[in-house]
Amino acid sequence: MAFYDNLDTVMKHFIKKGGFLTAKAGEQVNTMTISWGFVGFVWGRPHFICFVRPQRHTYGIIERADSFTVSVPLGDMENELEICGTKSGRDTDKSQVVRFIPAKSVESPVVEGCGRYFECRINYKDVFDGEALPDFIKTANYKDDFHHMYFGEIVEAY
Ligand SMILES: Cc1cc2nc3c(=O)[nH]c(=O)nc-3n(C[C@H](O)[C@H](O)[C@H](O)COP(=O)(O)O)c2cc1C
């Protein structure tokens, strides 16, 4: 399957209901709900770009990881999305909320039961520069907790 197949439907679900961003570093694995992200093309390669605030438990893991996965439910996983988007892996074992299963090509697992998967190898990361953001975006979104962004090359889409 090409990474862009049926992308309109996938992104509609992702933006409206969310997807699971999962990262593994060493023995630590965690997932959290995200709904901000881009699927696109850069350096001649397909990428998923996701955005993670530094206070997330996932941040400490993805910073040490070389991959992440995005699992987008196309059916009903609203309860799991709600829990993984409101509880932190610091005090909730999310492997009791969703079932992690091995990915095909990267170390970070995927979440069982989702309709679309992106397995991504991290090629680049950066953090938003607050000075470069317009005030209306800073005021609406930030108190010095600028998102870190991760450019993950999509090595598997299915
Ligand atoms: C629908 C939805 C979308 C979200 N999107 C993002 C996002 O794109 N980036 C982010 O940093 N947090 C996002 N969050 C918040 C995290 O999912 C939430 O803070 C979560 O509890 C973090 O889990 P963790 O501490 O285990 O990493 C979203 C939450 C919801 C409910």
The ligand as an SDF file (V2000), in Angstrom:
LIG
                    3D

 31 33  0  0  0  0  0  0  0  0999 V2000
   -7.5220   14.1520   20.7950 C   0  0  0  0  0  0  0  0  0  0  0  0
   -6.2020   14.4640   21.4770 C   0  0  0  0  0  0  0  0  0  0  0  0
   -5.1440   14.8860   20.7040 C   0  0  0  0  0  0  0  0  0  0  0  0
   -3.8940   15.1820   21.3030 C   0  0  0  0  0  0  0  0  0  0  0  0
   -2.8490   15.6050   20.5080 N   0  0  0  0  0  0  0  0  0  0  0  0
   -1.6310   15.8390   21.0680 C   0  0  0  0  0  0  0  0  0  0  0  0
   -0.5120   16.2010   20.2350 C   0  0  0  0  0  0  0  0  0  0  0  0
   -0.5900   16.2560   18.9960 O   0  0  0  0  0  0  0  0  0  0  0  0
    0.6710   16.4670   20.8670 N   0  0  0  0  0  0  0  0  0  0  0  0
    0.8100   16.4110   22.2480 C   0  0  0  0  0  0  0  0  0  0  0  0
    1.9070   16.6780   22.7640 O   0  0  0  0  0  0  0  0  0  0  0  0
   -0.2370   16.0520   23.0380 N   0  0  0  0  0  0  0  0  0  0  0  0
   -1.4330   15.7390   22.4840 C   0  0  0  0  0  0  0  0  0  0  0  0
   -2.4880   15.3460   23.2760 N   0  0  0  0  0  0  0  0  0  0  0  0
   -2.2990   15.2190   24.7410 C   0  0  0  0  0  0  0  0  0  0  0  0
   -1.6640   13.8840   25.1640 C   0  0  0  0  0  0  0  0  0  0  0  0
   -2.2400   12.7960   24.4890 O   0  0  0  0  0  0  0  0  0  0  0  0
   -1.8480   13.6930   26.6770 C   0  0  0  0  0  0  0  0  0  0  0  0
   -1.2330   14.7520   27.3850 O   0  0  0  0  0  0  0  0  0  0  0  0
   -1.3560   12.3560   27.1830 C   0  0  0  0  0  0  0  0  0  0  0  0
   -1.8990   12.1130   28.4690 O   0  0  0  0  0  0  0  0  0  0  0  0
    0.1620   12.2790   27.2660 C   0  0  0  0  0  0  0  0  0  0  0  0
    0.4980   10.9770   27.6920 O   0  0  0  0  0  0  0  0  0  0  0  0
    1.9570   10.6160   28.2310 P   0  0  0  0  0  0  0  0  0  0  0  0
    2.2630   11.5190   29.3970 O   0  0  0  0  0  0  0  0  0  0  0  0
    1.8490    9.1630   28.6280 O   0  0  0  0  0  0  0  0  0  0  0  0
    2.9280   10.8150   27.0940 O   0  0  0  0  0  0  0  0  0  0  0  0
   -3.7300   15.0460   22.7050 C   0  0  0  0  0  0  0  0  0  0  0  0
   -4.8200   14.6030   23.4810 C   0  0  0  0  0  0  0  0  0  0  0  0
   -6.0320   14.3120   22.8780 C   0  0  0  0  0  0  0  0  0  0  0  0
   -7.1980   13.8290   23.7310 C   0  0  0  0  0  0  0  0  0  0  0  0
  1  2  1  0
  2  3  1  0
  2 30  2  0
  3  4  2  0
  4  5  1  0
  4 28  1  0
  5  6  2  0
  6  7  1  0
  6 13  1  0
  7  8  2  0
  7  9  1  0
  9 10  1  0
 10 11  2  0
 10 12  1  0
 12 13  2  0
 13 14  1  0
 14 15  1  0
 14 28  1  0
 15 16  1  0
 16 17  1  0
 16 18  1  0
 18 19  1  0
 18 20  1  0
 20 21  1  0
 20 22  1  0
 22 23  1  0
 23 24  1  0
 24 25  2  0
 24 26  1  0
 24 27  1  0
 28 29  2  0
 29 30  1  0
 30 31  1  0
M  END
$$$$
